[in-house]
Amino acid sequence: MQALVEALDDQSESVRSNATYALGSIGSEKAVPALIAAMKSPDENVRGLAVGALGSISSEEAVQTLIEALKDQDKCVRSNAVRALGVIGSEEALQGLIEILKDADKSFRRRAVGALGSIGSERAIQAVIEALKDRDEDVRHDAVRALGSIGSEQAVPYLIQALRMDRDIRVRRCAAEALGSIGSEQAVQDLIKALKDPDRCVCAIAAEALRSIGSEQAVQDLTRVLKDKNGYLVVRAAEALASTRPELAEQALIEKLEDQDSTVRFVSTKMLGSIGSERAVQALINVLNDQDELVRTYAAEALGSIGSEQAVQALINGLNDQSGNVRSIAAEALGVIGSERAVQALIDVLDGQDELVRTYAAEALGSIGSEQAVQALVEALDDEDEDVCRGAVQALRAISKHKGISPSGRKLPAKIGRDLCSLTESLDHLAELLDEAEYH
């Protein structure tokens, strides 16, 4: 270490910088005095590296030196000093960091907000709250995020104000998220109002925040919102209720599957899939005829998630949908449900024009595991599309792992069993070749 300390005075800038970096990499308190000494170097690169190293070691011994570095002539040194003080988290640095909040350069103000958030003391919280008034939206955004990380109830009224009033959508989004993290019932009413925010991402985050709070008061207020005429508001309220009152949420979402707004319909469809109740199956089957492609796609996905045999025929019909996306997800859903009733329809799809649908159909046949699909899957190994070929490989491998036994417990015909065994090694080799081709 002594050699590194001596190298700090070397005539070569490269040697000085490397020595400083090496001292920081040691990561030992023993290096702190030498790094503090390096802060007196006329070389700003050395000082900058020394500041970063002191922050990494996180020694209280370095705090005063780092506070002094906040006034360094070099911008990089000052910036690194702010960050280092935040890492160390000493309240001794508060006044210097608070002064940085007045800097004309917003990048310094942002770093200071982050450092104060890391310190997290009452005085630091108050300083970050003041930063919510900053003229720059990036600084305000960082202040909101810092307050959410600290998690103090003291910040709740100010975060509510940011959610209500800030012009920047990122600030409002972050405020809703922070209020959910803190979990204060004080925020419930304003989060419910935020479900009507012009920015739908704010609405979604507010719904998630209400779900996180999960208090009885929040549940009661959200239940009342389910009767609102605003379909999107109802859907977001139902989303917030999904984990605590799934039966209420489910009924509201089923009703909104007929809303005039396609966004309301597709969000409702997606949420019903997440809830996963069989009670929604018939309503989702009906939605497979929706005029909106996205709604039909989510309906197919939701039916797969629920996994009900009741949906098999409707999903088979979905394999003929005009949209390739719907056909693909319908095939995937049939694989998830795993019904033998879907095998022939999926085999037929292997001859279709859409390569993505063929890929999903091959994978679905592998999931179902029926010997009826073996010949079609072997033929699919010659498909011109690599993904289809890969799907067929995976499907045949999955079937072969049954060791000649079908999912129903009946032995496969002897010839098919032998064919599958002989295919296993070649399938593995083919999979390796496909992976290699994709890599190159």
N, C-alpha and C positions, 0 to 999 in steps of 0.2 A: 504493500500500500504506500510506503514511503516513496518508492520510485514513481508511482503515479502522481503523488503530491508534488514531487519535484518537477515532473513533466508539465505541470500547469504553468510553469515559467519558461517553457521551451520557446525558442524563437519561431518555430513552425506552428502556424494556426491549426493545421491538421493534427499535430501531436497534442496540442493543448486540448482540442475538442475531443479527441479519442480518449485522452486521459480522464477528462471530466465524465464522459459517457461510461467509461469503465468503472469509475468510482461509484456512479449511480447504480450500475449493474450489480455491484457487490451487494447492495441492498442492506448494508449493515450500519448500525448506529456509529460504528467506528469511523465510517467514511464522512460523517456529518461535519466535523470540524474542518476537514480538507475542502469539502464542498462549500462551506460558508466562506472559507478563505478564497475560493475560486470566484465568489461573487464580487471581489474587488478587482477582478481582471478587467483591463481596458477592452478586451475582446468581447463584443456582445454575444457572439456564438457560444463562447465558454460560459458566460453568465446565464444565457438561456438554457443551456444544457444542465448547468448546476441547479437552477431553479426547478427544472423538471425532475431531476434526480432527488432533490430534497423532498419534493412532493411525493415521490414514489416511496421513499423511506418512511415518510410520515412521522418525522421527529418533532416533538414540541420544542426541542432545542433550536430549531431552525425558524420558528415563527417570527421572531423579531426581525431577522434578516429578510424574510419574505415580505413582511410588512413594508420594510424600507424599499424593497424591490418594486413595490407598487408605484413608486415614483421614478423608476428607472427611465432613462431617455429612450431606451429601445422598446418598441411596441411589443415585440415578441417576448421579451423578458417580463414586461408588465403582465401580459396575458397569461404567461405560464405561472407567474406568481399568484394571480387570482385563483387559478385552477388548483395550485398546490395548497393554498390556504383552505380551500374548500375540502380537499382530501384530508388534511390534518384535522380540520373541524374545531379549531381553537376559538373560543369567544374573545380572546385577546385581539383577534384580527377584525372584529366586527366593525369598529369605527372606520378602519381603512377601506373595508369592502363597501360600507354604506356610502362613503365618499365617492367610490367608483360609480355608484348609481347615478351620479350627476355628470358623468363623463359624456362628452359630445359624441363619442364613438359608440354606436349601439352594440357593437360586438363586445366591448368591455362591460357595458351594462348587463348584457345577457350572461356573461361569465360570472359577474358579481351576483346576479340573482341565483344562478346555480350553486355558487359557493355558499351563499347565505342559506339556501335551502338545505344544503348538506350539514351545516352547523345546527340548524333547527331549533335554536333557543327561542325564548319568548321575544327577545329583542330582534333576533334575526327574522322571526315570523312577521313582526310588525314592519320591518324594512321591506320584506317581500310584498306584503300587502300594499305598501305605498307604491311599489313598482307596478301594481295593477293600473295605476293612473298614467303610466308612461305613454308618450306620444306614439311610440313604435309598437306595432302589433306583435312583432316577434318577441319583444321584451315582455309584453303582457302575457303572451302565450307561455313563455318560460316561467313567469311568475305563477301562473295558474298551475302549471305542472309541478312546480316546486312545492306549492301549498298542498297539492294532492298527495305528494310523496311524504310530506311531513305528517299529514293526517290529523292536524289539530282542529278541534271544534271552533277555536278562535277564528279560523279563516272562513267558516261557513257563510256568514252574512255577506262577506266580500265576494266569495265565489258565486253566491246567488245573484249578486249584483252584476257580475261579469256575464253570467248566463242570461240574465234579462236584457242587458243593455249593450254589451260590446258589439261593435259593428263587424268584427272579424269572425268568420264562421269557425276558424280553427280555435280561437279563444273560447267560443261558446261550446264547442265540442269538448275541449279539454276541461272546461268548467263542469260540464255535466258528468264527465268521467271522474273528476276529482271528488265531486259531491257523492257519487256512488261509492268511491273508495273510503271516504270518511264515514259514510253510513248514518248521517244525522237525519232524524225525522223532521228536523227544522226545514229541510230542503224538499220535502215531498210535494207540497203544493206547487212550487216553482218548477220542479221536474215534470210534473203533470202538465203544466202550461207549456213546457218546452216540447212536449209531444206534438205541438202545433207549430213548431219553429219552421220558418221557410226552408231551412236546410234539412233535408230528410236524414242526413247522417246525424245531425244533432238530435233529431227525434229518436233515432235508433239507439243512440248512446244514452239518452235520457231514460228510455224504456229499460235498458240494461241496468242503469243506476238504480231505478226503482225496484227492479228485481233483486239487486244486491242488498238494498235496504230491507226489503221483505217484511216490514213491520205490519202489524194489524191495521194501523191507520192507513198505511200505503195501500193495503189490500182493499180496504173499504172505499177509499177514494178512487182507486182504479176500477173497482166494480161499478161504481156510478158512471165512470167514463164509457163503459161498454154500451151504454144506452145513447151515446152521442150520435148525431147524424153524420158526423165526419168519419167516413169509413177508414181513412188512414190512421186517424187518432184511435179509433176502436181497435184496430189491428195492433198498434203499438202498445196499447193498454193490455191487450190480451197477451202479447209477448211478455210483458212484465209480470203477468199473473201466471204464466205457464208452469213455473216451478212450485208455486204455492197453492194455486187454485186451478189445476189443469182442467177440471170439468167445466168451470166457468169460461175459461179461455177457449176451450175446444168448441163450445156451443157458439160463442161469438164469432170465432174464425170460420166455422161452417157456414154461418149466415152470410159472412162477407165474401164467400166464394162466388156470390152472384152480384157483387158490387159492380157498378159501371166503370170504376177505375181499375184498369188492368194491373196497376202496381199493387193495389189493395188485394186483388185476387191472387197474385203470385206470392206476395208476402204471407197471406193467409195459408196458401197451399204449403209453402215451405215450413211454416210454423207447425202445421198439423202433422207433417212428417216428423218433425222434431219431437212432438208430444208422443206420437206413436200409438195412438189408441185405435182399436178396431172400429170404434163407433164412427170414425170419420171415413171409413173405407168407401161406402157407397157414394158419399158426397164427392170424394176425390175421383172415383170412377166417372162420375158425371162430368167432372172438370176436364177429363181427357178429351172432351169434345169442345172445349173452350176455343174461341176464335183466335186467341193470342198464343203464339208458339211457346213463349217463355212460361206461361201458365201451364200449358200441357206438359212441358218438360218437367217442371217442378212437381206436377201431379204424378207423373210416372215415377219420379225419384221418391216421392213421399210414399207411394204404394209399395215400392221396394223396401223402404225403411220399415214400414209397418209389417210387411211379410205375410200378408193374409192370402190364403188360397182363393178367397172370394174375388181377388183382383186379377187372377191369372188370365181369364178369357179377355177381359178388357185390355190387359197389357199385350196379349197376343194380337188383338185388333190394332193396338198402338204400333205394332211392327209395320203396319201399312200406312202410317201417318205420312202426310206430305212433307213433313220436316224431318231431315236426317237426324237432328238433335233428339227429337222425340223418339224416333225409332231406336237410336242408340241407347238412350236411357231406359226405354221399355225393355230392350234386350237385357241390359244389365240388371234391371229389377227382376226379370224372370229368373235370372241366374241366382239372385239373392234368395228369392222365394224357394227355388229348387224343385219346382213341380215337374214331374214327368209329362204332364199334359202339354207342356210348352216345347217339348223336344222337337217334334216334327216341324213346327213353325219356325224354330230357330235354325234347323237344318236348311229349310227353304231359304231363309235369309242369307245363308252362306253363298248363295248364287246371285245375290243382289249387286247393284252397281256401286253402292256407297261403301268404301273400304272401312270407314270407322264403324259402321253398323255391322259389317262382317266380322270385324275384330271383336266387338262386344258380344256378338252371337257366339263366336268360337269360345270365348272365355266363359260365357254363360253355360254352354254345353259342358264344359269342363267342371263347372261348379255343380251342375245337376248330376253328372257322373253316369250317364246312361250309355249302355253298350250300343244302343240304337244309333248313337251319333258317331261311332268309331270310323266307319267307312267315309262319311262326309268330312270328318276332320282330317283323315289321311289325305283325301283329295285336296283339302284346303292347304296342305303343306306346299302345294304347287302354286298357290296364289301369288299374283304379281306384286302384291303389297307386303312388305316385310312385317308390318305390325299384325296383319292377318295371319301370316305364317307363324309368327311368334305366339299369337294367341292359340293357334291350333296345336303348336308344340306343347304349350303349357296345359292345354285341355287334355291332350292325349296322355301326358305325363300324370296328370291328376287321376285320370281313369285307371292308368296302369298301376297306381299305388293301391288300388283296391285289391290287387293280387288276384284278379279273376273273380272277384265277388262284387256283385252289383249292390247299390245302396239298399235294395230291398232284401238283401241277404241271399238271393238266388245265385247259383254259380253261372258265370257266363258260359256260352257255348265254347267247347274245347278249342275250336279253331281261333275264335276271337281271343281267348285267353293266351294261346301261344303267340298270336300276332302281336298282342300287347307286350308280352315279355320280350319278344325279339325287337320290338320297336324302342324299348326303353333306352338302350345304349345309343342308338342312332339319334333319338330325340335329344338326349343330353348333348351329343356332339353337335347337332344342328343348332341347339340353343347357344352353344359356345360360339359357333360361326356367326350367328346373328348378332350376338353381343359384340363380337370383334368388328363386324361390318359397321355396326352403329357407331362404335368408338372411332373408327377411321372416317 
